[in-house]
Amino acid sequence: MTFGKREYFVALVLGIALLVGLGVKYLFSRPVEVAPAPPAVEREEKVKGAVLVHVAGEVSRPGVYELPAGSRVKDALEKAGLLPTADPHALNLAQVLVDGQKIVVPPKLTGGKEGEVNNPFAPRVPASSGGKVNLNTADETTLQTLPGIGPTLARRIIEYRAKNGPFTSVEDLAKVPGIGPRRLEQLREYVCAP
């Protein structure tokens, strides 16, 4: 018995069909591992019912706190604990917290009446050294009492002082990155550099 082209072709097609069938059977017969649902779903539900707030300033335990949604500023301050120097009346204690909010508790102003609400834009200058802050001895907290000086600029002033030595004049303050001529003029009456 001899095989012609037609028989070889049929045998080839049957062989390919057999191989494809065995391959499909092998793929579907393997056990399938089902991955558990990611825990992010649980965290998402938890976040919906809570807010994260950053409490800083005149508090005994500054940091990030997780509070139930609908909590107020007073709740965050209770968790962080107020220092005796804190002025909570400068804040709206009844304000509802928003996720990601930062609350900075300012210090009490000297010379003000008890319970008087502080103007957050008014310069808070310590009464020492004739009301002027010494650029060579002031720490970061003291520098932040100056108008227009926040934590970043206060750190830059201290870093500049550590790298370049003491300020010889108030004009040296203009060499600190972030302090230009306008800010220098604004600070001139509040600082000294003997």
C-alpha positions as CSV (number, residue, x, y, z in Angstrom):
1,M,0.0,0.0,0.0
2,T,1.4,3.3,-1.1
3,F,0.5,6.7,0.3
4,G,-0.1,9.5,-2.0
5,K,0.0,13.3,-1.4
6,R,-3.6,13.3,-0.3
7,E,-3.0,10.6,2.4
8,Y,0.1,12.5,3.7
9,F,-1.9,15.7,3.9
10,V,-4.8,14.0,5.8
11,A,-2.2,12.4,8.2
12,L,-0.5,15.8,8.7
13,V,-3.9,17.5,9.5
14,L,-4.8,14.8,11.9
15,G,-1.4,15.0,13.7
16,I,-1.7,18.8,14.1
17,A,-5.3,18.4,15.4
18,L,-4.1,15.8,17.9
19,L,-1.3,18.0,19.1
20,V,-3.6,21.0,19.5
21,G,-6.2,18.9,21.3
22,L,-3.5,17.6,23.8
23,G,-2.2,21.1,24.3
24,V,-5.6,22.5,25.1
25,K,-6.3,19.6,27.5
26,Y,-3.0,20.2,29.3
27,L,-3.7,23.9,29.7
28,F,-7.2,23.4,31.2
29,S,-6.3,20.5,33.4
30,R,-3.7,22.5,35.5
31,P,-5.0,23.8,38.8
32,V,-5.7,27.5,38.8
33,E,-4.7,29.5,41.8
34,V,-7.1,32.2,42.8
35,A,-5.4,35.1,44.4
36,P,-7.1,36.6,47.4
37,A,-8.6,40.1,47.1
38,P,-6.1,42.8,47.9
39,P,-6.4,44.3,51.4
40,A,-6.5,47.8,49.8
41,V,-10.3,47.5,49.7
42,E,-10.4,47.2,53.6
43,R,-8.1,50.2,53.9
44,E,-10.3,52.2,51.5
45,E,-13.3,51.5,53.7
46,K,-11.4,52.5,56.8
47,V,-10.2,55.8,55.2
48,K,-13.7,56.7,54.3
49,G,-14.6,56.8,58.0
50,A,-11.5,58.6,59.2
51,V,-9.4,61.7,58.5
52,L,-5.6,62.1,58.9
53,V,-4.6,65.5,60.3
54,H,-1.2,67.0,61.1
55,V,-1.0,68.9,64.4
56,A,2.0,71.1,65.1
57,G,3.1,74.2,67.0
58,E,2.5,74.6,70.7
59,V,1.5,71.0,71.4
60,S,3.2,68.4,73.6
61,R,2.8,65.6,71.1
62,P,3.0,67.0,67.5
63,G,2.4,64.6,64.7
64,V,-0.2,63.0,62.4
65,Y,-3.4,61.7,64.0
66,E,-6.2,59.5,62.6
67,L,-9.6,60.7,63.8
68,P,-13.1,59.7,63.0
69,A,-14.7,61.6,60.1
70,G,-16.7,64.6,61.4
71,S,-14.2,65.3,64.2
72,R,-13.4,68.9,65.1
73,V,-10.2,70.8,65.7
74,K,-10.7,70.6,69.4
75,D,-10.6,66.7,69.1
76,A,-7.2,66.9,67.4
77,L,-5.9,69.3,70.0
78,E,-7.0,67.0,72.8
79,K,-5.1,64.1,71.2
80,A,-1.9,66.2,70.7
81,G,-2.1,67.9,74.1
82,L,-1.6,71.7,74.5
83,L,1.4,73.3,76.0
84,P,0.9,76.0,78.6
85,T,2.2,78.5,76.0
86,A,-0.4,77.6,73.5
87,D,-3.2,79.9,72.4
88,P,-6.1,77.7,71.3
89,H,-8.4,80.7,71.1
90,A,-6.6,81.7,67.9
91,L,-8.1,78.7,66.2
92,N,-11.7,77.8,65.3
93,L,-12.1,74.9,67.7
94,A,-15.5,74.0,66.2
95,Q,-14.1,73.6,62.6
96,V,-14.8,70.2,61.1
97,L,-11.5,68.5,60.1
98,V,-10.7,67.7,56.5
99,D,-8.4,64.8,55.5
100,G,-4.8,66.0,55.1
101,Q,-5.4,69.2,57.1
102,K,-2.5,70.8,59.1
103,I,-3.3,72.6,62.3
104,V,-0.6,74.9,63.7
105,V,-1.3,76.0,67.3
106,P,0.3,79.5,67.8
107,P,1.9,80.7,71.0
108,K,0.2,83.2,73.3
109,L,1.2,86.8,72.6
110,T,2.8,88.7,75.4
111,G,1.1,91.8,76.5
112,G,-2.3,90.8,75.2
113,K,-5.4,90.5,77.2
114,E,-6.4,87.0,78.3
115,G,-8.7,85.3,75.8
116,E,-7.9,87.9,73.1
117,V,-7.8,86.4,69.7
118,N,-4.4,86.7,68.1
119,N,-4.0,88.2,64.7
120,P,-2.1,85.5,62.8
121,F,-0.6,88.1,60.4
122,A,0.8,90.3,63.2
123,P,4.5,89.7,64.0
124,R,5.1,87.8,67.2
125,V,8.4,89.1,68.5
126,P,9.8,88.0,71.9
127,A,10.2,90.8,74.4
128,S,13.9,90.0,74.9
129,S,16.8,92.2,73.7
130,G,14.6,95.3,73.2
131,G,12.1,93.4,71.1
132,K,14.6,92.4,68.5
133,V,15.6,88.8,67.7
134,N,19.4,88.2,67.6
135,L,20.2,86.4,64.4
136,N,23.3,84.7,65.9
137,T,21.5,83.2,68.9
138,A,17.9,82.6,67.8
139,D,16.7,79.0,67.5
140,E,14.3,77.8,64.8
141,T,11.2,78.4,67.0
142,T,12.2,82.0,67.8
143,L,13.0,82.8,64.1
144,Q,9.5,81.6,63.2
145,T,8.0,84.4,65.4
146,L,9.3,86.9,62.8
147,P,6.9,88.1,60.1
148,G,7.2,86.1,56.9
149,I,9.5,83.5,58.4
150,G,8.2,79.9,58.5
151,P,9.9,76.6,59.3
152,T,11.7,76.4,55.9
153,L,13.3,79.9,56.1
154,A,14.1,79.5,59.8
155,R,16.0,76.3,58.9
156,R,17.8,78.1,56.1
157,I,18.9,80.9,58.4
158,I,20.3,78.4,60.9
159,E,22.0,76.4,58.2
160,Y,23.5,79.6,56.7
161,R,24.8,80.6,60.2
162,A,26.3,77.1,60.8
163,K,28.0,77.1,57.4
164,N,29.2,80.7,57.2
165,G,29.6,81.7,60.8
166,P,27.7,84.4,62.7
167,F,25.9,87.3,61.0
168,T,28.0,90.5,61.2
169,S,25.1,92.7,60.1
170,V,21.4,92.5,59.4
171,E,22.3,92.9,55.7
172,D,23.9,89.5,55.8
173,L,20.4,88.1,56.0
174,A,20.0,88.8,52.3
175,K,22.6,86.1,51.5
176,V,20.2,83.4,52.9
177,P,18.3,81.7,50.0
178,G,14.7,82.9,50.0
179,I,15.3,86.3,51.6
180,G,15.3,89.1,49.1
181,P,15.5,92.8,49.5
182,R,11.8,93.2,50.2
183,R,11.7,90.6,53.0
184,L,15.0,92.0,54.4
185,E,13.3,95.4,54.7
186,Q,10.3,93.8,56.4
187,L,12.5,92.1,58.9
188,R,15.0,94.9,59.6
189,E,13.1,96.4,62.5
190,Y,12.7,93.0,64.2
191,V,16.2,91.6,64.1
192,C,19.7,92.5,65.2
193,A,23.2,91.1,64.5
194,P,25.7,92.6,66.9
